[in-house]
């Protein structure tokens, strides 16, 4: 069996599907998108017994094959299309031991597609705790499948699951019930019209408006003359089908599952009363946020200082070890400082993802969604809008994709438009370096001023998102009704492996995603800063030497003056001078202007850009932070990065639409350039006005 087999992981949300995926694949996984659509695709490789390899795809969570959103549609279309390269040889349906009845609805539907199926009953370690006992042989017989009892927390049952996947050819493909008995005449006619097609596939095509092969709903209606079945008739038949399946599931579990309620110990209700309380819930959430931001600062200071000094030393060492020339200059003054400007923030970004992952894994994030629904409703959003707004703290792009779960187009559009206000991890490097330069290091009630400033910026971003949502709700004349349903998963102690994989995957995506852009921009900026047109640049040494002939400057001071003169008359200096009049009222010089313009590619490029500009022509072993702190305002005198200009910059980045990737994804999700252009103009104008007011007041 040298062939690689395809395995589809399918299941309801919150059944621990991701934990099973991580247990099977470990680090051999990658995240992308399905071709042509912005739904996340997770896949990995698993080594099975006897040298077999499995390509495992973790499909989006779905409650049934009656799709209500695009990500659920992905599941159906893959299971219908045998020609798809990811079509599964075996489907692994993941269920949760505490919600087996609900999870089995999806399982019985997949069985009707006659795909080899394995039922994973996850979280088996909670059976004794919840007073649950299962008759596995009886359940296997009734469900016509093999069952793997798994606990990813205790790493039980994974090897048995791998063995079952390896022997998937021994699994029965027979359905476990006869769903067509809900209307035998209708289904018999369907069977006669399409004798070579699977009956349940035809039913899904009719009811779900999905295609497989050359068969679609219109073809079926034409061949069978089924137009007499109205949408209401089909809806009633779907309801009958669901009732029929639950009758079968109830009968099966009546014999195969025993629940001793007396032995079930449950703190969940008591915890929920506190964590979702209309007063204590918000207070606890606020304390958690404060703790997170304080920890981000306190825990990451040592590794950040080490990284900053290491890159400064590496730059100097490169200059000393390599011969002088353009390549050495590019390496020491362009690439190394540019990359150093992003690597320095790995500790803080990793800690941010660590805390977010723990909150999600523990089940607390669902409580936050429920809690925030009370506030969201007043601003024209639903509780489901909180998921994109919170996930926007990592990146606005997947956050905007996550709006596909929102049924109402108006609520979804508003959420898409306001999500970029949420402080994403790309803004974090800008915030952290500016806060370190302009906010003092004192503490109040044990909390540092810097951590409080960072939290305030997050709250300002969230406030701007909610405030602009309120305005859009009044302005947009779109009628739509919606309802809010959220499942409260059980509280769990976060799995260290899951948390570690999430942190690794998200940090790696941030570093490599930003790294490519920063590397390219660093090279371009180095070239623009190292070369220039005309005599002012080419004869810089003679001009500066003559200009300062009577000042008795040391060689080091003279070289600094020459480097500064060259930079001002380089291509980048000329460009910066051209845009300086527009940004001078905000307290910025031309170098900051260049950093702002280049950071439109990605916000985090701001720090890397300044690191590159300040490194060109410099022979000193200085960290990025020290170089920025030493910059002098050419007009007002004093430090360039002072309290007024620093707050102005922080507010500019809090509100500006500084990310072309986000604009591209908004265009894709709304299928129009109107909305991203609207975002760009409104957010950038608002950011400029707020930054201008802040600087003029504080200076």
SVG drawing of the C-alpha trace seen along z (x, -y; Angstrom):
<svg xmlns="http://www.w3.org/2000/svg" viewBox="-47 -78 86 84">
<polyline fill="none" stroke="black" stroke-width="0.4" points="0.0,0.0 2.3,-2.7 -0.6,-4.9 -1.4,-8.0 -5.0,-7.8 -7.3,-10.8 -8.9,-11.2 -11.7,-13.8 -12.2,-14.9 -15.8,-16.0 -17.8,-17.0 -19.9,-19.6 -18.2,-22.7 -16.7,-22.2 -16.4,-18.4 -12.6,-18.6 -12.0,-18.0 -8.9,-20.3 -7.5,-18.3 -7.9,-15.1 -6.3,-16.7 -3.3,-17.9 -2.9,-14.5 -2.8,-12.8 -0.7,-15.3 1.5,-17.1 3.7,-19.6 3.1,-18.1 0.2,-20.5 -0.4,-23.7 -3.2,-26.2 -4.4,-27.8 -7.7,-28.5 -9.9,-26.4 -9.3,-27.3 -11.4,-30.3 -13.0,-30.9 -11.9,-32.5 -12.7,-29.5 -9.7,-28.3 -8.4,-24.9 -6.3,-22.9 -4.5,-19.8 -1.7,-17.6 0.2,-14.3 -0.2,-11.4 2.1,-8.3 0.0,-5.2 1.0,-1.6 2.7,0.5 4.3,-2.5 0.9,-4.0 0.6,-7.8 -2.6,-9.6 -3.4,-13.1 -5.8,-14.5 -8.0,-17.4 -9.8,-19.2 -13.2,-20.3 -15.1,-23.3 -17.4,-22.5 -21.0,-21.7 -24.0,-20.5 -25.5,-18.6 -25.5,-18.3 -28.3,-20.9 -25.9,-23.8 -26.7,-27.4 -23.3,-29.0 -20.5,-28.9 -18.1,-27.0 -20.7,-24.2 -21.2,-24.1 -17.5,-23.2 -18.2,-20.0 -21.1,-18.9 -19.4,-19.7 -16.3,-17.8 -18.3,-14.7 -20.3,-14.8 -17.4,-15.2 -15.5,-12.0 -13.2,-13.7 -11.9,-16.2 -8.3,-15.5 -9.3,-15.7 -12.3,-13.4 -11.9,-11.1 -11.2,-7.4 -12.5,-7.4 -14.5,-9.9 -13.6,-10.3 -16.7,-11.8 -15.7,-13.3 -18.3,-13.4 -18.3,-14.6 -19.2,-12.0 -21.5,-14.5 -23.5,-15.5 -23.5,-12.2 -27.2,-12.4 -26.8,-15.7 -23.5,-14.7 -24.9,-11.4 -27.3,-13.3 -24.4,-14.3 -22.9,-10.8 -26.1,-9.1 -26.2,-11.6 -22.6,-10.8 -23.3,-7.1 -26.0,-7.6 -23.4,-8.8 -21.8,-5.3 -18.4,-6.6 -16.4,-4.4 -16.9,-6.0 -15.2,-5.8 -17.0,-7.3 -14.6,-9.0 -16.2,-9.5 -13.9,-12.2 -13.4,-13.4 -13.8,-9.8 -11.9,-10.8 -15.1,-12.7 -17.3,-9.6 -16.8,-8.7 -17.0,-12.3 -20.4,-12.7 -21.7,-9.3 -21.8,-8.0 -21.3,-4.4 -21.4,-3.2 -22.0,0.3 -19.5,0.0 -20.2,3.4 -23.9,2.6 -23.4,-0.9 -21.0,0.4 -23.6,3.0 -26.5,0.5 -24.5,-2.3 -22.8,0.1 -19.3,-1.3 -16.2,-1.0 -15.9,-3.3 -12.7,-4.8 -13.0,-6.0 -10.5,-8.8 -9.2,-11.3 -6.8,-13.7 -6.1,-15.2 -4.7,-11.8 -3.6,-10.7 -5.8,-7.6 -7.2,-5.9 -5.1,-7.7 -3.1,-4.5 -6.4,-2.6 -7.8,-5.3 -4.7,-5.1 -5.2,-1.3 -8.9,-1.8 -7.9,-4.4 -5.2,-2.0 -7.8,0.8 -10.5,-1.5 -11.3,1.0 -12.8,3.4 -15.4,0.8 -19.0,1.2 -20.4,-1.4 -24.0,-0.4 -26.3,-3.2 -27.4,-2.6 -31.0,-3.5 -33.5,-4.0 -34.1,-7.7 -36.1,-7.4 -39.1,-6.0 -40.2,-9.5 -41.8,-9.6 -41.4,-6.3 -43.2,-7.2 -41.1,-10.4 -37.8,-8.6 -38.7,-5.5 -39.4,-7.8 -36.1,-9.5 -34.3,-6.1 -35.9,-5.1 -35.0,-8.3 -31.4,-8.1 -30.6,-4.4 -26.8,-5.0 -26.8,-7.8 -26.7,-7.5 -30.1,-8.4 -28.9,-10.6 -26.6,-12.6 -29.6,-13.4 -31.6,-14.5 -28.8,-16.8 -28.5,-18.4 -32.3,-19.0 -32.4,-20.5 -29.0,-22.2 -28.6,-23.7 -25.1,-22.2 -23.8,-20.4 -22.0,-17.1 -20.8,-16.1 -23.2,-17.2 -26.2,-16.6 -27.9,-19.7 -31.3,-20.6 -32.6,-21.7 -31.5,-18.5 -33.3,-16.4 -36.5,-18.5 -36.4,-18.2 -35.9,-14.4 -38.3,-13.6 -40.8,-16.3 -40.6,-17.1 -41.5,-20.7 -44.6,-19.9 -42.4,-19.8 -42.4,-23.4 -39.7,-24.8 -42.2,-24.4 -42.7,-20.7 -39.0,-20.1 -38.6,-22.0 -41.3,-19.7 -39.5,-16.6 -36.2,-17.8 -37.9,-18.2 -39.4,-14.7 -35.9,-13.4 -34.4,-15.0 -37.2,-13.6 -36.7,-10.2 -32.9,-10.3 -33.4,-11.4 -35.9,-8.6 -33.3,-6.1 -30.6,-7.8 -32.9,-7.8 -33.7,-4.1 -29.9,-3.3 -28.8,-5.4 -31.6,-4.0 -29.8,-0.7 -26.2,-1.8 -25.8,-4.7 -26.5,-5.0 -26.2,-8.2 -26.2,-8.2 -27.3,-11.8 -26.6,-11.3 -22.9,-10.8 -22.5,-13.7 -20.7,-16.6 -21.1,-19.9 -19.7,-23.3 -20.6,-24.8 -23.9,-26.3 -22.3,-28.1 -19.4,-29.4 -21.7,-30.6 -23.8,-32.6 -20.7,-34.5 -18.8,-34.8 -21.9,-35.9 -23.3,-38.1 -24.4,-41.6 -21.9,-43.2 -19.4,-40.7 -19.0,-39.2 -17.7,-42.5 -15.5,-43.2 -13.9,-39.8 -13.3,-40.2 -11.7,-43.6 -9.4,-42.1 -8.4,-39.3 -7.5,-41.9 -5.4,-44.0 -3.6,-40.9 -2.8,-39.9 -1.4,-43.3 0.7,-43.5 2.1,-40.0 2.9,-40.9 5.1,-43.7 6.7,-42.1 7.4,-38.6 8.8,-39.8 11.2,-42.6 14.2,-40.3 14.0,-38.4 13.2,-41.6 16.2,-43.4 18.4,-40.4 17.1,-40.3 17.5,-44.1 21.1,-44.0 21.9,-40.8 20.7,-42.4 22.7,-45.6 25.8,-43.5 25.2,-41.3 25.0,-44.4 28.3,-45.7 29.9,-42.2 28.8,-41.9 30.5,-45.3 33.7,-44.3 34.0,-40.8 33.0,-41.5 34.8,-43.8 33.4,-47.3 31.0,-47.6 27.4,-47.7 26.6,-44.1 28.0,-44.5 26.1,-47.8 22.9,-46.1 23.3,-43.3 24.3,-45.4 22.2,-48.5 19.2,-47.1 18.4,-43.5 19.6,-42.9 18.1,-46.0 14.8,-45.5 14.4,-41.9 15.5,-42.9 12.6,-45.4 10.2,-42.5 12.0,-39.7 12.2,-41.8 8.4,-41.6 8.2,-37.8 8.1,-37.4 5.2,-39.8 3.2,-38.5 3.7,-34.9 2.5,-35.8 -0.6,-37.6 -1.5,-34.5 -0.8,-32.3 -3.4,-34.1 -6.0,-34.2 -5.5,-30.4 -5.9,-29.7 -9.2,-31.7 -10.5,-29.8 -9.4,-26.4 -10.8,-26.8 -14.3,-27.6 -14.3,-31.2 -14.3,-32.9 -17.8,-31.7 -18.9,-33.3 -17.4,-36.6 -19.3,-36.3 -22.6,-35.7 -21.7,-38.5 -21.0,-41.1 -24.2,-40.3 -26.0,-42.6 -23.8,-45.5 -23.6,-44.7 -27.3,-44.7 -27.5,-48.4 -25.0,-49.2 -26.6,-47.2 -24.4,-44.2 -25.0,-40.7 -23.0,-38.7 -21.6,-36.8 -19.9,-40.0 -17.7,-39.7 -15.9,-36.7 -14.5,-38.7 -13.8,-41.7 -11.9,-39.6 -10.1,-37.5 -9.2,-40.8 -6.6,-41.2 -4.6,-38.5 -5.2,-39.7 -8.1,-41.5 -8.0,-39.2 -9.2,-35.9 -11.4,-38.0 -13.2,-39.4 -13.5,-35.9 -15.1,-34.8 -18.1,-37.1 -19.4,-34.4 -21.2,-32.9 -23.4,-36.0 -26.7,-35.3 -27.8,-39.0 -26.1,-40.7 -26.4,-44.1 -24.8,-42.9 -22.1,-41.1 -21.3,-44.1 -21.1,-46.4 -18.8,-43.9 -16.6,-43.7 -16.3,-47.5 -15.5,-48.1 -13.3,-45.1 -10.0,-46.9 -10.4,-49.3 -9.6,-46.4 -6.0,-46.4 -4.3,-43.6 -0.9,-42.0 0.6,-44.0 -0.1,-47.2 1.6,-45.8 5.2,-46.5 4.3,-50.1 2.5,-50.5 5.3,-48.8 8.2,-50.8 6.4,-54.2 5.0,-53.4 8.6,-52.4 9.9,-55.8 7.2,-58.2 5.5,-56.6 7.4,-56.6 8.1,-53.3 6.3,-54.1 3.5,-52.0 0.1,-52.6 -1.5,-49.9 1.1,-47.4 0.2,-48.1 2.8,-49.8 1.8,-53.0 3.0,-51.3 0.7,-48.3 -2.2,-50.6 -1.5,-52.6 -1.4,-49.4 -4.7,-48.3 -6.2,-51.7 -5.2,-51.5 -7.0,-48.2 -10.1,-49.6 -9.9,-52.7 -9.8,-50.5 -12.8,-48.4 -14.7,-51.6 -14.1,-53.0 -15.3,-49.8 -18.5,-49.8 -19.1,-53.6 -18.7,-53.4 -21.0,-50.3 -23.7,-52.5 -23.3,-55.2 -23.4,-52.6 -26.5,-51.0 -28.2,-54.4 -26.8,-55.2 -27.1,-51.9 -30.7,-51.3 -30.6,-47.5 -33.4,-45.5 -32.6,-42.2 -33.7,-40.0 -31.4,-37.8 -31.2,-35.8 -28.3,-35.0 -27.5,-31.5 -24.2,-30.5 -23.2,-27.2 -21.6,-27.3 -18.9,-24.5 -17.9,-22.8 -15.1,-24.4 -11.8,-22.6 -8.3,-22.8 -6.4,-23.9 -4.4,-21.2 -0.7,-22.3 -0.1,-20.7 -3.1,-22.5 -2.0,-25.9 1.6,-25.3 0.7,-24.4 -1.7,-27.4 1.0,-29.8 3.7,-28.3 1.4,-28.3 0.1,-31.9 3.5,-33.4 5.1,-31.6 2.4,-32.9 3.0,-36.5 6.8,-36.3 7.0,-34.7 4.1,-36.7 5.6,-40.0 9.1,-38.8 8.7,-38.5 7.2,-42.0 9.8,-43.5 12.7,-41.9 11.6,-43.2 10.8,-46.7 14.1,-46.8 16.1,-46.1 14.1,-48.8 14.5,-51.3 18.2,-50.6 18.7,-51.2 16.6,-54.4 18.5,-55.6 22.0,-54.7 21.8,-56.3 20.6,-59.6 20.6,-61.9 22.8,-65.0 25.8,-66.7 24.3,-67.1 24.5,-63.4 27.5,-62.4 29.7,-65.2 28.4,-65.0 31.9,-64.6 33.3,-67.7 30.2,-69.8 30.0,-68.8 33.8,-69.1 33.8,-72.6 30.7,-73.6 32.1,-72.5 35.7,-73.4 35.8,-76.0 34.0,-73.9 36.9,-71.6 34.8,-68.4 36.3,-65.1 36.4,-62.4 33.5,-60.6 31.3,-63.7 32.3,-64.6 31.3,-61.2 27.9,-61.5 27.3,-64.8 28.2,-63.4 25.9,-60.3 23.1,-62.7 23.6,-64.9 23.7,-61.9 20.4,-60.5 18.6,-63.9 19.7,-64.1 19.1,-60.4 16.0,-59.2 14.2,-58.4 15.2,-61.8 13.8,-63.7 10.6,-61.6 10.3,-62.2 10.8,-66.0 8.0,-66.1 5.5,-64.6 6.8,-66.3 4.5,-69.5 1.5,-67.2 2.7,-65.4 4.6,-68.2 1.4,-69.4 1.1,-66.0 4.6,-66.3 6.4,-63.9 9.5,-64.4 10.1,-63.0 11.6,-59.8 8.4,-59.0 6.5,-60.0 8.4,-57.4 7.7,-54.7 4.0,-55.6 3.8,-55.3 5.7,-52.0 3.7,-50.6 0.6,-50.6 2.0,-47.2 1.7,-46.0 1.5,-48.0 4.5,-46.3 6.8,-47.5 6.8,-50.9 9.5,-49.8 11.5,-47.9 11.5,-51.0 12.8,-53.3 15.4,-50.7 16.6,-50.6 16.6,-54.4 18.4,-55.0 21.0,-52.3 22.1,-53.6 25.5,-55.3 25.7,-54.6 28.8,-52.9 27.6,-52.8 26.4,-49.6 23.1,-51.0 19.7,-49.3 16.6,-50.4 15.1,-51.9 18.2,-54.0 18.5,-55.3 14.8,-56.4 15.2,-58.0 18.2,-60.0 16.4,-61.5 16.0,-65.3 13.0,-67.3 14.6,-69.6 12.1,-72.4 11.1,-72.4 14.3,-70.9 14.3,-68.3 13.5,-64.6 11.5,-63.8 9.6,-61.1 8.2,-63.1 4.9,-62.7 2.9,-64.8 4.3,-63.2 4.2,-59.8 0.5,-60.0 -0.3,-61.4 1.4,-58.4 -0.3,-55.9 -3.7,-57.4 -2.9,-57.6 -2.1,-53.9 -5.2,-53.1 -7.6,-54.4 -5.8,-54.3 -6.5,-51.7 -2.8,-50.8 -3.0,-47.4 -3.5,-46.6 -4.1,-42.9 -7.2,-43.8 -8.5,-46.0 -8.1,-43.2 -10.0,-40.7 -12.8,-43.3 -13.2,-43.6 -13.4,-39.9 -15.9,-39.4 -18.2,-42.3 -17.6,-41.6 -17.2,-45.3 -14.4,-48.0 -16.9,-50.5 -16.6,-49.3 -12.8,-48.9 -12.3,-52.4 -14.9,-53.8 -12.9,-52.2 -9.6,-53.6 -10.8,-57.2 -12.9,-57.4 -10.5,-55.6 -7.4,-57.4 -9.1,-60.8 -10.4,-60.2 -6.9,-59.0 -5.2,-62.1 -7.7,-64.5 -7.5,-62.8 -3.6,-62.7 -3.5,-66.4 -5.8,-67.4 -3.8,-65.3 -0.5,-66.8 -1.7,-70.4 -3.2,-70.1 -0.3,-68.2 2.7,-70.0"/>
</svg>
